[in-house]
Amino acid sequence: MNAKVSSTRRLSPEDREKQILEGAIKFFAEKGFSGQTRELALQLGITQPLLYRYFPTKRSLIERVFNEVYINKLDPVWSEALTDRSQPLHKRLCDFYCNYSEATYRNEWIRIYMFSALMEEPLNKHYIGLVEEKILAPICIELRHYCGLPDIDINPIDQIELDHVWVMHGGLFYHAIRKHVYRSRVSSNFNEIVSRAVSTMLEGNKAIQH
């Protein structure tokens, strides 16, 4: 029997599941979701049947990875802070994007997201829907308040309004893509990048409304 496989059996079920999940995150970040569980098991030093004991199908493993990397990173406190009008909107947006980037703009997060998007993975669409609902729509509402525009009860958010916020959100996301996917040279002062992007959004939004 392979010594490496034998030694790994000493792990508790909880630790074994954690080992597989953490290994799968790194594996899919390098291979994409087309990577085979046989190769993953080999990298982990376990048998494929043992892997399937914890995750009966590759699909169940992918869904668990996606929940761990994406869904569990969405902190409900962010939405609350975004709508706290006791703080200036510029500060709220800067604080949010600095916190969001710290939690999400990491190598595994970016690479898995891009791989799954190219495969038209439905989990990506689910995540985008959550981002729009929990983050971008509240930003649209706060932008309206900042500019003195009617509330959404009077005039619902339209697609061009949402897309305008996506431009800022996507621009900051692209900074992470350049860093983690293209391995390009990027500024290390992300806080300043966020501050400039937010200022441009706020002042630009005011300008086009008047």
C-alpha positions in Angstrom: 0.0 0.0 0.0 1.2 3.5 -0.8 2.7 5.0 2.4 1.3 8.5 1.6 -2.2 7.2 1.2 -2.0 5.1 4.3 -0.7 8.0 6.5 -3.5 10.3 5.4 -6.1 8.0 6.8 -5.2 9.1 10.3 -7.1 12.4 9.7 -10.4 12.8 11.4 -13.5 13.0 9.1 -13.7 16.8 9.7 -10.0 17.3 8.9 -10.2 15.0 5.9 -13.1 17.0 4.4 -11.2 20.2 5.1 -8.1 18.8 3.4 -10.1 17.8 0.3 -11.9 21.1 0.1 -8.8 23.2 0.5 -7.0 21.0 -2.1 -9.9 21.3 -4.5 -9.9 25.1 -4.3 -6.2 25.2 -5.2 -6.6 22.5 -7.9 -9.5 24.1 -9.7 -7.8 27.5 -9.5 -5.0 26.0 -11.6 -7.0 23.6 -13.8 -10.5 25.0 -13.9 -13.6 22.9 -13.3 -12.6 20.6 -16.2 -9.8 19.2 -14.0 -10.4 15.5 -13.1 -11.0 14.2 -9.6 -8.6 11.4 -10.3 -5.8 13.9 -10.6 -7.0 15.9 -7.6 -7.0 12.7 -5.5 -3.5 11.9 -6.6 -2.3 15.4 -5.7 -3.9 15.0 -2.2 -2.3 11.6 -1.7 -5.7 9.8 -1.3 -7.7 7.4 -3.4 -10.5 8.6 -5.6 -13.1 6.4 -3.8 -12.1 8.1 -0.5 -12.6 11.5 -2.1 -16.1 10.4 -3.3 -16.9 9.3 0.2 -16.9 12.9 1.2 -18.1 14.4 -2.1 -20.2 11.8 -3.9 -20.0 13.5 -7.3 -17.7 16.0 -8.9 -20.6 18.4 -9.1 -21.1 18.3 -5.3 -17.5 19.1 -4.9 -17.7 22.0 -7.4 -20.8 23.4 -5.6 -19.0 23.2 -2.2 -15.9 24.9 -3.6 -18.1 27.7 -5.1 -19.9 28.2 -1.8 -16.7 28.3 0.1 -14.9 30.7 -2.2 -17.8 33.0 -3.2 -21.1 32.8 -1.3 -19.5 32.5 2.1 -17.4 35.6 1.5 -20.4 37.8 1.0 -20.6 39.5 4.4 -24.2 40.9 5.2 -22.5 43.7 7.2 -21.2 45.2 4.0 -24.8 45.9 2.8 -25.6 47.5 6.1 -22.5 49.7 6.1 -23.2 50.8 2.5 -26.6 52.2 3.5 -25.4 53.9 6.8 -26.0 57.5 5.9 -24.3 58.7 9.1 -21.1 58.3 7.1 -20.2 60.1 3.8 -20.9 58.0 0.8 -17.3 58.3 -0.4 -16.1 56.8 2.8 -18.7 54.1 2.7 -17.8 53.0 -0.8 -14.1 53.1 -0.2 -14.5 51.1 3.0 -16.7 48.6 1.2 -14.3 48.0 -1.7 -11.3 47.7 0.5 -13.1 45.1 2.6 -14.5 43.3 -0.4 -11.2 43.2 -2.2 -9.4 41.9 0.9 -12.0 39.0 1.2 -12.3 38.2 -2.5 -9.7 39.5 -4.8 -7.3 36.6 -4.2 -5.6 34.2 -6.6 -8.0 31.3 -6.1 -11.1 33.5 -6.2 -10.1 35.3 -9.4 -8.9 32.3 -11.3 -11.8 30.0 -10.4 -14.2 32.8 -11.3 -12.6 33.3 -14.7 -12.4 29.5 -15.5 -16.0 29.0 -14.5 -17.2 32.0 -16.5 -15.6 30.6 -19.7 -17.4 27.3 -19.1 -20.7 29.3 -18.7 -21.0 27.8 -15.2 -24.5 28.6 -13.8 -23.0 29.2 -10.4 -21.4 32.3 -11.8 -24.7 33.7 -12.8 -26.1 33.0 -9.3 -23.2 34.9 -7.8 -23.6 37.9 -10.1 -27.3 38.0 -9.2 -26.3 38.1 -5.5 -23.8 40.9 -6.2 -26.4 43.0 -8.0 -29.0 42.4 -5.2 -26.8 42.8 -2.1 -24.2 45.3 -3.3 -24.9 47.1 -6.6 -28.6 47.9 -6.2 -27.9 49.4 -2.7 -25.1 51.5 -4.3 -27.6 52.7 -6.9 -30.0 53.8 -4.2 -27.3 55.6 -2.3 -26.1 57.4 -5.4 -29.6 58.6 -6.0 -29.8 60.0 -2.5 -26.3 61.6 -2.9 -27.5 63.3 -6.1 -30.9 64.3 -4.8 -32.8 62.0 -7.2 -36.2 60.3 -6.7 -36.4 57.2 -4.6 -36.8 53.8 -6.3 -40.4 53.6 -5.1 -41.1 56.5 -7.4 -38.6 55.6 -10.2 -37.3 52.0 -10.2 -33.6 51.3 -10.9 -33.2 50.8 -14.7 -30.5 48.7 -16.4 -28.4 51.6 -17.6 -28.2 52.9 -14.0 -27.1 49.4 -12.8 -24.6 49.1 -15.6 -23.1 52.4 -14.7 -22.3 51.0 -11.2 -21.0 47.8 -12.8 -18.4 49.9 -14.7 -16.9 51.0 -11.4 -17.2 47.6 -9.8 -15.8 45.8 -12.9 -12.9 48.3 -13.2 -11.7 47.4 -9.7 -12.2 43.7 -10.4 -10.1 44.1 -13.6 -7.2 45.4 -11.5 -7.3 42.0 -9.7 -7.5 40.1 -13.0 -4.4 41.9 -14.3 -2.6 40.9 -11.1 -3.7 37.3 -10.7 -4.5 36.1 -14.2 -2.2 38.2 -16.5 0.4 38.5 -13.8 0.8 42.2 -14.9 2.5 44.9 -13.0 -0.1 46.8 -11.0 0.0 49.5 -8.3 0.3 48.2 -4.8 -1.7 51.3 -3.5 -5.2 49.7 -4.0 -6.8 52.1 -1.5 -5.8 55.1 -3.7 -7.1 53.3 -6.8 -10.5 52.8 -5.0 -10.6 56.4 -3.7 -10.1 57.7 -7.3 -12.6 55.3 -8.8 -15.2 56.3 -6.2 -14.6 60.0 -6.6 -15.0 59.7 -10.4 -18.2 57.8 -9.9 -19.7 60.3 -7.4 -18.8 63.5 -9.2 -19.5 62.0 -12.7 -22.9 60.9 -11.5 -23.7 64.3 -10.2 -22.5 65.9 -13.5 -24.8 63.8 -15.7 -27.8 64.5 -13.6 -27.6 68.3 -13.9 
